[in-house]
Amino acid sequence: MVSILSRVKDVVKYSMMYACLTHCTFEYVGDFVVCNGPSMEPTLHSKNILLTERISTRFHNPRRGDIIIAVSPTDPKQYICKRIVGIPGDRIVLKNSTRPIETDIDALVTSKIQKVNEFQDEYVPRGYIWIEGDNSENSSDSRYYGPIPLGLVKSRVVCRLWPIKEARML
């Protein structure tokens, strides 16, 4: 009887240790992410499985060209996968883009869309980045909602794992 209780105790102890180690790894080191949507095509496609790392985003700012996973600025329950095209201090030139604009107090409930037919400059402020999808025709990104705070960045994409024939470092 004592032997059975001792084994159960050991199984519980090692299971708890494994659960804590797994949690800490996925929370602080890296994670697996399934890419959804066409916004990063042709680089990434829907159902691609990506390996991400969280360490570099904690110790230094992301670099231009990095593909990141971030909390969506329009829906905090969603994550987005985009490429960084602007870092703090960069000037972004927009041409023929649509942007939501606030015209009055009703803008808090509904936003109107303004068509920009000339060049428009945006500057990326300190503590923010400018992100865009590689498929500009089918991407909701900083061209729509502006620069995003660095605090929304969760991880950096390291490589594509699936499909296996397309596995490579990114």
Kinemage of the C-alpha trace (Angstrom):
@kinemage 1
@onewidth
@group {chain A} dominant
@subgroup {mainchain}
@vectorlist {calphas} color= white
{ca met a 1} P 0.000 0.000 0.000
{ca val a 2} L 2.807 2.404 0.907
{ca ser a 3} L 4.536 1.565 -2.383
{ca ile a 4} L 1.434 2.525 -4.412
{ca leu a 5} L 1.040 5.829 -2.553
{ca ser a 6} L 4.706 6.572 -3.057
{ca arg a 7} L 4.397 5.939 -6.813
{ca val a 8} L 1.273 8.094 -7.085
{ca lys a 9} L 3.069 10.853 -5.201
{ca asp a 10} L 6.036 10.612 -7.617
{ca val a 11} L 3.760 10.676 -10.687
{ca val a 12} L 1.935 13.758 -9.386
{ca lys a 13} L 5.215 15.465 -8.488
{ca tyr a 14} L 6.785 14.856 -11.923
{ca ser a 15} L 3.563 15.774 -13.720
{ca met a 16} L 3.456 19.113 -11.886
{ca met a 17} L 7.108 19.769 -12.683
{ca tyr a 18} L 6.516 18.953 -16.358
{ca ala a 19} L 3.416 21.176 -16.470
{ca cys a 20} L 5.315 24.118 -14.937
{ca leu a 21} L 8.257 23.663 -17.294
{ca thr a 22} L 5.941 23.465 -20.318
{ca his a 23} L 4.010 26.556 -19.242
{ca cys a 24} L 7.176 28.593 -18.687
{ca thr a 25} L 8.617 27.477 -22.032
{ca phe a 26} L 5.514 28.488 -24.011
{ca glu a 27} L 4.982 31.695 -22.016
{ca tyr a 28} L 8.538 33.050 -21.911
{ca val a 29} L 10.693 31.258 -24.501
{ca gly a 30} L 8.693 30.351 -27.606
{ca asp a 31} L 5.546 28.867 -29.009
{ca phe a 32} L 3.968 27.191 -32.017
{ca val a 33} L 1.474 29.314 -33.980
{ca val a 34} L -0.901 28.414 -36.808
{ca cys a 35} L -1.086 31.197 -39.379
{ca asn a 36} L -4.621 32.045 -40.524
{ca gly a 37} L -5.704 34.301 -43.358
{ca pro a 38} L -4.170 35.501 -46.627
{ca ser a 39} L -2.518 38.714 -45.393
{ca met a 40} L 1.040 37.315 -45.411
{ca glu a 41} L 0.886 35.528 -48.773
{ca pro a 42} L 3.075 34.616 -50.615
{ca thr a 43} L 5.520 34.358 -47.669
{ca leu a 44} L 3.092 32.512 -45.371
{ca his a 45} L -0.175 30.777 -46.159
{ca ser a 46} L -3.173 29.794 -44.067
{ca lys a 47} L -2.582 26.689 -41.958
{ca asn a 48} L 1.219 27.143 -41.947
{ca ile a 49} L 2.650 26.154 -38.566
{ca leu a 50} L 5.268 28.600 -37.302
{ca leu a 51} L 7.845 28.439 -34.532
{ca thr a 52} L 8.117 31.729 -32.648
{ca glu a 53} L 10.473 33.002 -29.981
{ca arg a 54} L 9.680 35.517 -27.252
{ca ile a 55} L 13.134 36.207 -25.803
{ca ser a 56} L 14.387 38.825 -28.277
{ca thr a 57} L 11.172 40.870 -28.007
{ca arg a 58} L 11.745 41.197 -24.257
{ca phe a 59} L 15.335 42.456 -24.452
{ca his a 60} L 15.462 44.677 -27.532
{ca asn a 61} L 13.129 46.298 -30.027
{ca pro a 62} L 12.055 44.310 -33.078
{ca arg a 63} L 13.903 45.026 -36.326
{ca arg a 64} L 12.559 46.171 -39.664
{ca gly a 65} L 11.765 43.083 -41.756
{ca asp a 66} L 10.963 40.811 -38.790
{ca ile a 67} L 7.718 38.851 -38.986
{ca ile a 68} L 5.943 39.141 -35.648
{ca ile a 69} L 2.937 37.849 -33.777
{ca ala a 70} L 1.059 40.642 -32.006
{ca val a 71} L -2.226 41.270 -30.262
{ca ser a 72} L -4.636 42.811 -32.752
{ca pro a 73} L -5.148 46.522 -32.015
{ca thr a 74} L -8.776 46.218 -33.161
{ca asp a 75} L -9.671 42.989 -31.308
{ca pro a 76} L -7.573 42.131 -28.222
{ca lys a 77} L -8.815 38.529 -28.313
{ca gln a 78} L -7.132 37.953 -31.689
{ca tyr a 79} L -3.487 37.639 -32.676
{ca ile a 80} L -2.094 38.908 -35.973
{ca cys a 81} L 0.953 37.900 -38.001
{ca lys a 82} L 2.577 40.827 -39.866
{ca arg a 83} L 5.948 42.141 -41.058
{ca ile a 84} L 7.590 45.159 -39.420
{ca val a 85} L 8.159 47.832 -42.081
{ca gly a 86} L 8.707 50.821 -39.813
{ca ile a 87} L 10.452 51.345 -36.491
{ca pro a 88} L 10.397 54.421 -34.218
{ca gly a 89} L 11.448 57.527 -36.125
{ca asp a 90} L 10.746 56.109 -39.599
{ca arg a 91} L 8.733 58.107 -42.118
{ca ile a 92} L 6.077 56.029 -43.893
{ca val a 93} L 4.687 57.339 -47.189
{ca leu a 94} L 1.145 56.202 -47.958
{ca lys a 95} L -0.399 56.395 -51.433
{ca asn a 96} L -4.065 55.733 -52.218
{ca ser a 97} L -4.830 54.013 -48.931
{ca thr a 98} L -7.991 53.947 -46.893
{ca arg a 99} L -7.803 55.012 -43.258
{ca pro a 100} L -10.491 55.346 -40.617
{ca ile a 101} L -10.904 58.951 -39.526
{ca glu a 102} L -12.759 60.334 -36.564
{ca thr a 103} L -15.037 63.199 -37.492
{ca asp a 104} L -17.065 63.661 -34.325
{ca ile a 105} L -18.234 61.959 -31.140
{ca asp a 106} L -20.130 59.367 -33.226
{ca ala a 107} L -16.747 58.147 -34.462
{ca leu a 108} L -16.396 56.244 -31.208
{ca val a 109} L -19.250 54.023 -32.336
{ca thr a 110} L -18.804 54.018 -36.120
{ca ser a 111} L -15.841 55.150 -38.178
{ca lys a 112} L -15.913 56.690 -41.617
{ca ile a 113} L -13.428 55.765 -44.299
{ca gln a 114} L -11.438 58.482 -46.031
{ca lys a 115} L -9.892 57.846 -49.437
{ca val a 116} L -6.425 59.336 -49.669
{ca asn a 117} L -5.582 60.153 -53.285
{ca glu a 118} L -2.264 61.849 -52.711
{ca phe a 119} L 0.850 60.974 -50.823
{ca gln a 120} L 0.470 61.139 -47.077
{ca asp a 121} L 3.296 60.931 -44.549
{ca glu a 122} L 3.087 59.039 -41.301
{ca tyr a 123} L 5.848 59.043 -38.706
{ca val a 124} L 6.331 56.111 -36.375
{ca pro a 125} L 6.498 57.504 -32.820
{ca arg a 126} L 8.767 56.233 -30.069
{ca gly a 127} L 7.422 53.023 -28.542
{ca tyr a 128} L 5.500 52.050 -31.703
{ca ile a 129} L 6.090 50.076 -34.901
{ca trp a 130} L 4.484 50.076 -38.345
{ca ile a 131} L 3.341 46.645 -39.514
{ca glu a 132} L 1.999 45.452 -42.851
{ca gly a 133} L 1.007 42.173 -44.418
{ca asp a 134} L 2.984 40.979 -47.438
{ca asn a 135} L -0.302 40.740 -49.378
{ca ser a 136} L -1.132 44.452 -49.381
{ca glu a 137} L -4.369 43.934 -51.315
{ca asn a 138} L -5.771 41.655 -48.632
{ca ser a 139} L -4.342 42.853 -45.323
{ca ser a 140} L -5.701 44.915 -42.464
{ca asp a 141} L -2.605 46.493 -40.967
{ca ser a 142} L -0.986 49.799 -39.958
{ca arg a 143} L -2.164 51.354 -43.209
{ca tyr a 144} L -5.637 50.973 -41.719
{ca tyr a 145} L -5.155 51.453 -37.959
{ca gly a 146} L -1.822 53.270 -37.739
{ca pro a 147} L 1.303 52.323 -35.805
{ca ile a 148} L 0.914 49.815 -32.979
{ca pro a 149} L 2.497 49.954 -29.513
{ca leu a 150} L 5.529 47.722 -28.966
{ca gly a 151} L 3.677 46.276 -25.968
{ca leu a 152} L 1.329 44.434 -28.346
{ca val a 153} L 4.198 42.419 -29.850
{ca lys a 154} L 4.205 38.920 -28.370
{ca ser a 155} L 6.833 37.044 -30.367
{ca arg a 156} L 9.016 36.939 -33.461
{ca val a 157} L 8.562 34.255 -36.103
{ca val a 158} L 11.697 32.129 -36.415
{ca cys a 159} L 10.715 29.516 -38.977
{ca arg a 160} L 7.905 27.764 -40.802
{ca leu a 161} L 7.575 24.125 -39.698
{ca trp a 162} L 4.575 23.010 -41.743
{ca pro a 163} L 4.006 22.052 -44.472
{ca ile a 164} L 7.226 20.126 -44.157
{ca lys a 165} L 8.212 20.633 -47.815
{ca glu a 166} L 8.120 24.423 -47.226
{ca ala a 167} L 9.902 24.358 -43.842
{ca arg a 168} L 12.574 27.058 -43.615
{ca met a 169} L 13.977 29.821 -41.447
{ca leu a 170} L 12.234 33.184 -41.843
